[in-house]
Amino acid sequence: MKSLDASLFRNAPRAALAELPGLAKLTAGIALGLNSGLTAWRPAPWRVAPDGVKEDAATGAGAEGRLVRFESERGSLTALLLLDRPATSAVIEVAMGGTGAEPAFEMSGRPLSKIEHGVLRLAQATLARQLTESLGDALMRPFSLFDGEPPGIEVGTGVAQLRFMLNVFGYSGEISLFFSRAELERELDMAGAGAAAAGAMQQRMLQQEVGRSMVSLEVTLGPEMLTLDAIAGLRPGKLIALTATAGSPVTLWSGGVAAYEATLGRTGDRYAVTITTALA
Protein backbone atom coordinates (compact mmCIF):
# COMPACT_ATOMS: atom_id res chain seq x y z
CA MET A 1 0.00 0.00 0.00
CA LYS A 2 1.33 3.42 -0.95
CA SER A 3 1.66 5.80 1.99
CA LEU A 4 -0.02 9.19 1.88
CA ASP A 5 2.25 12.09 1.08
CA ALA A 6 1.71 15.84 1.39
CA SER A 7 2.44 16.19 -2.33
CA LEU A 8 -0.86 14.45 -3.06
CA PHE A 9 -2.72 17.45 -1.63
CA ARG A 10 -1.01 20.23 -3.54
CA ASN A 11 -3.27 22.87 -5.03
CA ALA A 12 -3.75 22.91 -8.77
CA PRO A 13 -1.42 25.39 -10.52
CA ARG A 14 -2.89 28.87 -10.87
CA ALA A 15 -4.16 29.70 -14.33
CA ALA A 16 -2.17 32.26 -16.28
CA LEU A 17 -3.74 35.70 -16.12
CA ALA A 18 -4.25 35.89 -19.88
CA GLU A 19 -6.14 32.56 -19.81
CA LEU A 20 -8.86 33.66 -17.39
CA PRO A 21 -12.28 33.00 -19.00
CA GLY A 22 -13.91 36.23 -20.08
CA LEU A 23 -10.75 38.34 -19.87
CA ALA A 24 -10.45 38.75 -23.66
CA LYS A 25 -14.03 40.05 -23.84
CA LEU A 26 -13.34 42.40 -20.94
CA THR A 27 -10.17 43.87 -22.46
CA ALA A 28 -11.89 44.36 -25.82
CA GLY A 29 -14.77 46.16 -24.11
CA ILE A 30 -12.40 48.36 -22.11
CA ALA A 31 -10.50 49.29 -25.29
CA LEU A 32 -13.76 50.42 -26.92
CA GLY A 33 -14.66 52.34 -23.77
CA LEU A 34 -11.32 54.13 -23.66
CA ASN A 35 -11.63 55.08 -27.32
CA SER A 36 -15.21 56.33 -26.84
CA GLY A 37 -14.25 58.22 -23.69
CA LEU A 38 -11.36 60.03 -25.33
CA THR A 39 -13.50 60.91 -28.36
CA ALA A 40 -16.27 62.24 -26.11
CA TRP A 41 -13.73 64.33 -24.20
CA ARG A 42 -11.96 65.81 -27.24
CA PRO A 43 -12.87 64.73 -30.82
CA ALA A 44 -9.72 63.44 -32.50
CA PRO A 45 -8.65 60.31 -34.43
CA TRP A 46 -7.98 58.33 -31.25
CA ARG A 47 -7.04 54.67 -31.62
CA VAL A 48 -6.92 52.44 -28.54
CA ALA A 49 -6.19 48.72 -28.78
CA PRO A 50 -5.43 45.96 -26.23
CA ASP A 51 -1.72 45.42 -25.70
CA GLY A 52 -1.63 42.41 -23.41
CA VAL A 53 -1.94 41.65 -19.71
CA LYS A 54 0.65 41.34 -16.99
CA GLU A 55 0.66 40.24 -13.38
CA ASP A 56 2.46 41.87 -10.42
CA ALA A 57 3.86 44.69 -12.58
CA ALA A 58 5.04 48.00 -11.19
CA THR A 59 3.84 51.35 -12.54
CA GLY A 60 5.97 53.07 -15.17
CA ALA A 61 8.23 56.01 -14.39
CA GLY A 62 6.49 59.37 -14.75
CA ALA A 63 3.06 57.76 -15.12
CA GLU A 64 0.02 59.71 -13.92
CA GLY A 65 -2.68 57.64 -12.23
CA ARG A 66 -6.20 58.01 -10.85
CA LEU A 67 -7.83 55.56 -8.43
CA VAL A 68 -11.43 54.72 -9.32
CA ARG A 69 -13.96 52.30 -7.88
CA PHE A 70 -16.84 50.76 -9.77
CA GLU A 71 -19.81 49.66 -7.64
CA SER A 72 -22.44 47.01 -8.34
CA GLU A 73 -25.07 45.20 -6.28
CA ARG A 74 -22.74 42.21 -5.98
CA GLY A 75 -19.48 43.90 -5.07
CA SER A 76 -17.05 46.60 -6.11
CA LEU A 77 -14.02 46.67 -8.38
CA THR A 78 -11.18 49.10 -7.64
CA ALA A 79 -8.76 50.11 -10.37
CA LEU A 80 -5.80 52.39 -10.92
CA LEU A 81 -6.23 54.18 -14.26
CA LEU A 82 -2.77 55.15 -15.40
CA LEU A 83 -1.35 56.97 -18.44
CA ASP A 84 2.36 56.78 -19.16
CA ARG A 85 4.27 59.96 -20.07
CA PRO A 86 3.82 59.64 -23.90
CA ALA A 87 0.05 59.06 -23.46
CA THR A 88 -0.11 62.05 -21.12
CA SER A 89 1.69 64.18 -23.73
CA ALA A 90 -0.86 63.09 -26.36
CA VAL A 91 -3.83 63.99 -24.14
CA ILE A 92 -2.41 67.42 -23.31
CA GLU A 93 -1.48 68.12 -26.94
CA VAL A 94 -5.02 67.37 -28.15
CA ALA A 95 -6.51 69.43 -25.30
CA MET A 96 -4.37 72.39 -26.35
CA GLY A 97 -5.68 72.24 -29.92
CA GLY A 98 -2.95 70.17 -31.56
CA THR A 99 -3.81 68.75 -34.97
CA GLY A 100 -0.75 66.67 -35.79
CA ALA A 101 0.56 69.25 -38.29
CA GLU A 102 3.11 70.54 -35.79
CA PRO A 103 6.11 68.62 -34.40
CA ALA A 104 5.28 66.12 -31.67
CA PHE A 105 5.28 67.65 -28.19
CA GLU A 106 7.76 65.93 -25.87
CA MET A 107 7.11 66.54 -22.20
CA SER A 108 10.37 64.92 -20.98
CA GLY A 109 10.54 64.01 -17.31
CA ARG A 110 9.54 67.32 -15.75
CA PRO A 111 6.60 67.53 -13.35
CA LEU A 112 3.26 68.53 -14.83
CA SER A 113 2.23 72.14 -14.50
CA LYS A 114 -0.95 72.95 -12.62
CA ILE A 115 -2.84 73.49 -15.89
CA GLU A 116 -1.51 70.24 -17.41
CA HIS A 117 -2.39 68.33 -14.29
CA GLY A 118 -5.94 69.72 -14.40
CA VAL A 119 -6.32 68.78 -18.08
CA LEU A 120 -5.21 65.22 -17.36
CA ARG A 121 -7.60 64.91 -14.42
CA LEU A 122 -10.53 66.00 -16.58
CA ALA A 123 -9.61 63.44 -19.24
CA GLN A 124 -9.27 60.69 -16.63
CA ALA A 125 -12.66 61.58 -15.14
CA THR A 126 -14.31 61.25 -18.55
CA LEU A 127 -12.56 57.90 -19.13
CA ALA A 128 -13.69 56.63 -15.71
CA ARG A 129 -17.34 57.44 -16.50
CA GLN A 130 -17.15 55.67 -19.86
CA LEU A 131 -15.41 52.65 -18.31
CA THR A 132 -18.36 52.28 -15.93
CA GLU A 133 -20.57 51.47 -18.93
CA SER A 134 -17.93 49.27 -20.59
CA LEU A 135 -17.48 47.14 -17.46
CA GLY A 136 -21.24 46.78 -17.14
CA ASP A 137 -21.53 45.53 -20.71
CA ALA A 138 -18.59 43.10 -20.37
CA LEU A 139 -19.48 41.79 -16.89
CA MET A 140 -23.24 41.64 -17.60
CA ARG A 141 -24.57 43.84 -14.81
CA PRO A 142 -24.82 47.58 -14.15
CA PHE A 143 -22.01 49.45 -12.41
CA SER A 144 -21.87 52.94 -10.97
CA LEU A 145 -18.85 55.14 -10.38
CA PHE A 146 -18.03 55.58 -6.70
CA ASP A 147 -18.18 59.27 -5.74
CA GLY A 148 -15.37 59.80 -3.27
CA GLU A 149 -11.83 58.72 -2.54
CA PRO A 150 -11.65 54.98 -3.28
CA PRO A 151 -9.41 52.65 -1.29
CA GLY A 152 -5.97 52.12 -2.75
CA ILE A 153 -4.54 48.94 -4.19
CA GLU A 154 -1.00 47.79 -3.55
CA VAL A 155 0.51 47.77 -7.03
CA GLY A 156 2.95 44.89 -7.43
CA THR A 157 1.28 42.29 -5.21
CA GLY A 158 -1.51 40.14 -6.67
CA VAL A 159 -2.29 42.81 -9.23
CA ALA A 160 -3.53 42.32 -12.79
CA GLN A 161 -2.40 44.95 -15.30
CA LEU A 162 -4.45 45.37 -18.49
CA ARG A 163 -2.45 47.38 -21.02
CA PHE A 164 -3.73 49.38 -23.99
CA MET A 165 -1.84 51.20 -26.75
CA LEU A 166 -2.97 54.74 -27.54
CA ASN A 167 -2.24 56.47 -30.86
CA VAL A 168 -3.27 59.92 -32.06
CA PHE A 169 -1.57 62.49 -34.33
CA GLY A 170 1.67 60.51 -34.38
CA TYR A 171 1.78 60.05 -30.60
CA SER A 172 2.04 56.54 -29.17
CA GLY A 173 1.56 55.87 -25.49
CA GLU A 174 0.15 53.33 -23.06
CA ILE A 175 -2.92 53.35 -20.84
CA SER A 176 -3.03 50.76 -18.07
CA LEU A 177 -5.70 49.57 -15.68
CA PHE A 178 -4.44 47.88 -12.53
CA PHE A 179 -6.93 45.64 -10.72
CA SER A 180 -6.67 43.38 -7.71
CA ARG A 181 -6.40 39.96 -9.36
CA ALA A 182 -8.67 38.44 -6.69
CA GLU A 183 -11.38 41.05 -7.38
CA LEU A 184 -10.99 40.65 -11.13
CA GLU A 185 -11.28 36.85 -10.95
CA ARG A 186 -14.38 37.15 -8.78
CA GLU A 187 -16.03 39.50 -11.27
CA LEU A 188 -15.16 37.28 -14.24
CA ASP A 189 -16.49 34.20 -12.40
CA MET A 190 -19.79 35.94 -11.68
CA ALA A 191 -20.04 37.13 -15.28
CA GLY A 192 -19.40 33.57 -16.51
CA ALA A 193 -22.07 32.17 -14.20
CA GLY A 194 -24.49 34.87 -15.36
CA ALA A 195 -23.76 34.12 -19.01
CA ALA A 196 -24.33 30.38 -18.43
CA ALA A 197 -27.65 31.07 -16.69
CA ALA A 198 -28.72 33.46 -19.45
CA GLY A 199 -27.75 30.88 -22.08
CA ALA A 200 -29.76 28.15 -20.34
CA MET A 201 -32.79 30.43 -20.09
CA GLN A 202 -32.48 31.39 -23.75
CA GLN A 203 -32.32 27.69 -24.68
CA ARG A 204 -35.47 26.96 -22.67
CA MET A 205 -37.29 29.88 -24.28
CA LEU A 206 -36.22 28.68 -27.72
CA GLN A 207 -37.48 25.15 -26.98
CA GLN A 208 -40.80 26.54 -25.78
CA GLU A 209 -41.12 28.71 -28.88
CA VAL A 210 -40.33 25.78 -31.15
CA GLY A 211 -42.84 23.66 -29.24
CA ARG A 212 -45.56 26.22 -29.91
CA SER A 213 -44.71 26.54 -33.61
CA MET A 214 -47.32 25.40 -36.14
CA VAL A 215 -46.20 22.62 -38.50
CA SER A 216 -48.34 21.67 -41.51
CA LEU A 217 -49.23 18.04 -42.26
CA GLU A 218 -50.32 16.78 -45.68
CA VAL A 219 -52.37 13.60 -46.03
CA THR A 220 -51.96 11.30 -49.01
CA LEU A 221 -55.04 9.10 -49.37
CA GLY A 222 -53.53 6.79 -51.95
CA PRO A 223 -53.38 6.63 -55.76
CA GLU A 224 -56.52 7.13 -57.85
CA MET A 225 -56.75 5.55 -61.31
CA LEU A 226 -58.13 7.64 -64.20
CA THR A 227 -57.99 7.10 -67.93
CA LEU A 228 -55.92 9.46 -70.06
CA ASP A 229 -59.12 10.78 -71.65
CA ALA A 230 -60.56 11.51 -68.18
CA ILE A 231 -57.40 13.40 -67.13
CA ALA A 232 -57.40 15.38 -70.40
CA GLY A 233 -60.99 16.40 -69.68
CA LEU A 234 -60.31 17.73 -66.17
CA ARG A 235 -61.41 21.35 -65.67
CA PRO A 236 -61.66 23.61 -62.63
CA GLY A 237 -64.66 22.54 -60.55
CA LYS A 238 -64.62 18.95 -61.84
CA LEU A 239 -65.36 16.41 -59.09
CA ILE A 240 -63.25 13.26 -58.76
CA ALA A 241 -64.74 10.42 -56.77
CA LEU A 242 -62.21 9.00 -54.28
CA THR A 243 -62.01 5.31 -53.58
CA ALA A 244 -60.61 5.82 -50.04
CA THR A 245 -63.09 5.01 -47.29
CA ALA A 246 -62.96 4.85 -43.53
CA GLY A 247 -60.19 2.45 -42.62
CA SER A 248 -58.16 3.08 -45.77
CA PRO A 249 -54.39 3.48 -45.20
CA VAL A 250 -53.00 7.00 -45.61
CA THR A 251 -49.60 8.71 -45.27
CA LEU A 252 -48.92 11.94 -43.37
CA TRP A 253 -46.20 14.20 -44.82
CA SER A 254 -44.44 17.16 -43.21
CA GLY A 255 -42.06 19.37 -45.17
CA GLY A 256 -41.88 16.84 -48.00
CA VAL A 257 -40.91 14.01 -45.61
CA ALA A 258 -43.17 11.02 -44.92
CA ALA A 259 -43.72 11.26 -41.13
CA TYR A 260 -46.48 8.76 -40.23
CA GLU A 261 -48.62 5.96 -41.59
CA ALA A 262 -52.24 6.20 -40.53
CA THR A 263 -55.79 5.06 -41.31
CA LEU A 264 -58.62 7.28 -42.48
CA GLY A 265 -61.68 7.70 -40.30
CA ARG A 266 -64.35 10.16 -39.18
CA THR A 267 -64.97 12.40 -36.16
CA GLY A 268 -68.54 13.61 -36.39
CA ASP A 269 -68.94 15.24 -39.79
CA ARG A 270 -65.18 15.67 -40.31
CA TYR A 271 -62.55 13.32 -41.67
CA ALA A 272 -59.76 12.29 -39.28
CA VAL A 273 -56.77 9.95 -39.28
CA THR A 274 -55.48 7.53 -36.70
CA ILE A 275 -51.69 7.31 -36.63
CA THR A 276 -50.40 3.78 -36.74
CA THR A 277 -46.64 4.00 -37.43
CA ALA A 278 -44.00 6.71 -37.12
CA LEU A 279 -41.82 6.86 -40.24
CA ALA A 280 -39.40 9.73 -39.37
C-alpha positions as CSV (number, residue, x, y, z in Angstrom):
1,M,0.0,0.0,0.0
2,K,1.3,3.4,-1.0
3,S,1.7,5.8,2.0
4,L,0.0,9.2,1.9
5,D,2.3,12.1,1.1
6,A,1.7,15.8,1.4
7,S,2.4,16.2,-2.3
8,L,-0.9,14.4,-3.1
9,F,-2.7,17.5,-1.6
10,R,-1.0,20.2,-3.5
11,N,-3.3,22.9,-5.0
12,A,-3.7,22.9,-8.8
13,P,-1.4,25.4,-10.5
14,R,-2.9,28.9,-10.9
15,A,-4.2,29.7,-14.3
16,A,-2.2,32.3,-16.3
17,L,-3.7,35.7,-16.1
18,A,-4.2,35.9,-19.9
19,E,-6.1,32.6,-19.8
20,L,-8.9,33.7,-17.4
21,P,-12.3,33.0,-19.0
22,G,-13.9,36.2,-20.1
23,L,-10.7,38.3,-19.9
24,A,-10.4,38.8,-23.7
25,K,-14.0,40.0,-23.8
26,L,-13.3,42.4,-20.9
27,T,-10.2,43.9,-22.5
28,A,-11.9,44.4,-25.8
29,G,-14.8,46.2,-24.1
30,I,-12.4,48.4,-22.1
31,A,-10.5,49.3,-25.3
32,L,-13.8,50.4,-26.9
33,G,-14.7,52.3,-23.8
34,L,-11.3,54.1,-23.7
35,N,-11.6,55.1,-27.3
36,S,-15.2,56.3,-26.8
37,G,-14.3,58.2,-23.7
38,L,-11.4,60.0,-25.3
39,T,-13.5,60.9,-28.4
40,A,-16.3,62.2,-26.1
41,W,-13.7,64.3,-24.2
42,R,-12.0,65.8,-27.2
43,P,-12.9,64.7,-30.8
44,A,-9.7,63.4,-32.5
45,P,-8.7,60.3,-34.4
46,W,-8.0,58.3,-31.2
47,R,-7.0,54.7,-31.6
48,V,-6.9,52.4,-28.5
49,A,-6.2,48.7,-28.8
50,P,-5.4,46.0,-26.2
51,D,-1.7,45.4,-25.7
52,G,-1.6,42.4,-23.4
53,V,-1.9,41.6,-19.7
54,K,0.6,41.3,-17.0
55,E,0.7,40.2,-13.4
56,D,2.5,41.9,-10.4
57,A,3.9,44.7,-12.6
58,A,5.0,48.0,-11.2
59,T,3.8,51.3,-12.5
60,G,6.0,53.1,-15.2
61,A,8.2,56.0,-14.4
62,G,6.5,59.4,-14.8
63,A,3.1,57.8,-15.1
64,E,0.0,59.7,-13.9
65,G,-2.7,57.6,-12.2
66,R,-6.2,58.0,-10.8
67,L,-7.8,55.6,-8.4
68,V,-11.4,54.7,-9.3
69,R,-14.0,52.3,-7.9
70,F,-16.8,50.8,-9.8
71,E,-19.8,49.7,-7.6
72,S,-22.4,47.0,-8.3
73,E,-25.1,45.2,-6.3
74,R,-22.7,42.2,-6.0
75,G,-19.5,43.9,-5.1
76,S,-17.0,46.6,-6.1
77,L,-14.0,46.7,-8.4
78,T,-11.2,49.1,-7.6
79,A,-8.8,50.1,-10.4
80,L,-5.8,52.4,-10.9
81,L,-6.2,54.2,-14.3
82,L,-2.8,55.2,-15.4
83,L,-1.4,57.0,-18.4
84,D,2.4,56.8,-19.2
85,R,4.3,60.0,-20.1
86,P,3.8,59.6,-23.9
87,A,0.0,59.1,-23.5
88,T,-0.1,62.1,-21.1
89,S,1.7,64.2,-23.7
90,A,-0.9,63.1,-26.4
91,V,-3.8,64.0,-24.1
92,I,-2.4,67.4,-23.3
93,E,-1.5,68.1,-26.9
94,V,-5.0,67.4,-28.1
95,A,-6.5,69.4,-25.3
96,M,-4.4,72.4,-26.3
97,G,-5.7,72.2,-29.9
98,G,-3.0,70.2,-31.6
99,T,-3.8,68.8,-35.0
100,G,-0.7,66.7,-35.8
101,A,0.6,69.2,-38.3
102,E,3.1,70.5,-35.8
103,P,6.1,68.6,-34.4
104,A,5.3,66.1,-31.7
105,F,5.3,67.6,-28.2
106,E,7.8,65.9,-25.9
107,M,7.1,66.5,-22.2
108,S,10.4,64.9,-21.0
109,G,10.5,64.0,-17.3
110,R,9.5,67.3,-15.8
111,P,6.6,67.5,-13.3
112,L,3.3,68.5,-14.8
113,S,2.2,72.1,-14.5
114,K,-0.9,73.0,-12.6
115,I,-2.8,73.5,-15.9
116,E,-1.5,70.2,-17.4
117,H,-2.4,68.3,-14.3
118,G,-5.9,69.7,-14.4
119,V,-6.3,68.8,-18.1
120,L,-5.2,65.2,-17.4
121,R,-7.6,64.9,-14.4
122,L,-10.5,66.0,-16.6
123,A,-9.6,63.4,-19.2
124,Q,-9.3,60.7,-16.6
125,A,-12.7,61.6,-15.1
126,T,-14.3,61.2,-18.6
127,L,-12.6,57.9,-19.1
128,A,-13.7,56.6,-15.7
129,R,-17.3,57.4,-16.5
130,Q,-17.2,55.7,-19.9
131,L,-15.4,52.6,-18.3
132,T,-18.4,52.3,-15.9
133,E,-20.6,51.5,-18.9
134,S,-17.9,49.3,-20.6
135,L,-17.5,47.1,-17.5
136,G,-21.2,46.8,-17.1
137,D,-21.5,45.5,-20.7
138,A,-18.6,43.1,-20.4
139,L,-19.5,41.8,-16.9
140,M,-23.2,41.6,-17.6
141,R,-24.6,43.8,-14.8
142,P,-24.8,47.6,-14.1
143,F,-22.0,49.4,-12.4
144,S,-21.9,52.9,-11.0
145,L,-18.9,55.1,-10.4
146,F,-18.0,55.6,-6.7
147,D,-18.2,59.3,-5.7
148,G,-15.4,59.8,-3.3
149,E,-11.8,58.7,-2.5
150,P,-11.6,55.0,-3.3
151,P,-9.4,52.7,-1.3
152,G,-6.0,52.1,-2.8
153,I,-4.5,48.9,-4.2
154,E,-1.0,47.8,-3.6
155,V,0.5,47.8,-7.0
156,G,3.0,44.9,-7.4
157,T,1.3,42.3,-5.2
158,G,-1.5,40.1,-6.7
159,V,-2.3,42.8,-9.2
160,A,-3.5,42.3,-12.8
161,Q,-2.4,45.0,-15.3
162,L,-4.4,45.4,-18.5
163,R,-2.5,47.4,-21.0
164,F,-3.7,49.4,-24.0
165,M,-1.8,51.2,-26.7
166,L,-3.0,54.7,-27.5
167,N,-2.2,56.5,-30.9
168,V,-3.3,59.9,-32.1
169,F,-1.6,62.5,-34.3
170,G,1.7,60.5,-34.4
171,Y,1.8,60.1,-30.6
172,S,2.0,56.5,-29.2
173,G,1.6,55.9,-25.5
174,E,0.2,53.3,-23.1
175,I,-2.9,53.4,-20.8
176,S,-3.0,50.8,-18.1
177,L,-5.7,49.6,-15.7
178,F,-4.4,47.9,-12.5
179,F,-6.9,45.6,-10.7
180,S,-6.7,43.4,-7.7
181,R,-6.4,40.0,-9.4
182,A,-8.7,38.4,-6.7
183,E,-11.4,41.0,-7.4
184,L,-11.0,40.7,-11.1
185,E,-11.3,36.8,-11.0
186,R,-14.4,37.2,-8.8
187,E,-16.0,39.5,-11.3
188,L,-15.2,37.3,-14.2
189,D,-16.5,34.2,-12.4
190,M,-19.8,35.9,-11.7
191,A,-20.0,37.1,-15.3
192,G,-19.4,33.6,-16.5
193,A,-22.1,32.2,-14.2
194,G,-24.5,34.9,-15.4
195,A,-23.8,34.1,-19.0
196,A,-24.3,30.4,-18.4
197,A,-27.6,31.1,-16.7
198,A,-28.7,33.5,-19.4
199,G,-27.7,30.9,-22.1
200,A,-29.8,28.2,-20.3
201,M,-32.8,30.4,-20.1
202,Q,-32.5,31.4,-23.7
203,Q,-32.3,27.7,-24.7
204,R,-35.5,27.0,-22.7
205,M,-37.3,29.9,-24.3
206,L,-36.2,28.7,-27.7
207,Q,-37.5,25.2,-27.0
208,Q,-40.8,26.5,-25.8
209,E,-41.1,28.7,-28.9
210,V,-40.3,25.8,-31.2
211,G,-42.8,23.7,-29.2
212,R,-45.6,26.2,-29.9
213,S,-44.7,26.5,-33.6
214,M,-47.3,25.4,-36.1
215,V,-46.2,22.6,-38.5
216,S,-48.3,21.7,-41.5
217,L,-49.2,18.0,-42.3
218,E,-50.3,16.8,-45.7
219,V,-52.4,13.6,-46.0
220,T,-52.0,11.3,-49.0
221,L,-55.0,9.1,-49.4
222,G,-53.5,6.8,-51.9
223,P,-53.4,6.6,-55.8
224,E,-56.5,7.1,-57.8
225,M,-56.8,5.5,-61.3
226,L,-58.1,7.6,-64.2
227,T,-58.0,7.1,-67.9
228,L,-55.9,9.5,-70.1
229,D,-59.1,10.8,-71.6
230,A,-60.6,11.5,-68.2
231,I,-57.4,13.4,-67.1
232,A,-57.4,15.4,-70.4
233,G,-61.0,16.4,-69.7
234,L,-60.3,17.7,-66.2
235,R,-61.4,21.3,-65.7
236,P,-61.7,23.6,-62.6
237,G,-64.7,22.5,-60.6
238,K,-64.6,19.0,-61.8
239,L,-65.4,16.4,-59.1
240,I,-63.3,13.3,-58.8
241,A,-64.7,10.4,-56.8
242,L,-62.2,9.0,-54.3
243,T,-62.0,5.3,-53.6
244,A,-60.6,5.8,-50.0
245,T,-63.1,5.0,-47.3
246,A,-63.0,4.9,-43.5
247,G,-60.2,2.4,-42.6
248,S,-58.2,3.1,-45.8
249,P,-54.4,3.5,-45.2
250,V,-53.0,7.0,-45.6
251,T,-49.6,8.7,-45.3
252,L,-48.9,11.9,-43.4
253,W,-46.2,14.2,-44.8
254,S,-44.4,17.2,-43.2
255,G,-42.1,19.4,-45.2
256,G,-41.9,16.8,-48.0
257,V,-40.9,14.0,-45.6
258,A,-43.2,11.0,-44.9
259,A,-43.7,11.3,-41.1
260,Y,-46.5,8.8,-40.2
261,E,-48.6,6.0,-41.6
262,A,-52.2,6.2,-40.5
263,T,-55.8,5.1,-41.3
264,L,-58.6,7.3,-42.5
265,G,-61.7,7.7,-40.3
266,R,-64.3,10.2,-39.2
267,T,-65.0,12.4,-36.2
268,G,-68.5,13.6,-36.4
269,D,-68.9,15.2,-39.8
270,R,-65.2,15.7,-40.3
271,Y,-62.5,13.3,-41.7
272,A,-59.8,12.3,-39.3
273,V,-56.8,10.0,-39.3
274,T,-55.5,7.5,-36.7
275,I,-51.7,7.3,-36.6
276,T,-50.4,3.8,-36.7
277,T,-46.6,4.0,-37.4
278,A,-44.0,6.7,-37.1
279,L,-41.8,6.9,-40.2
280,A,-39.4,9.7,-39.4
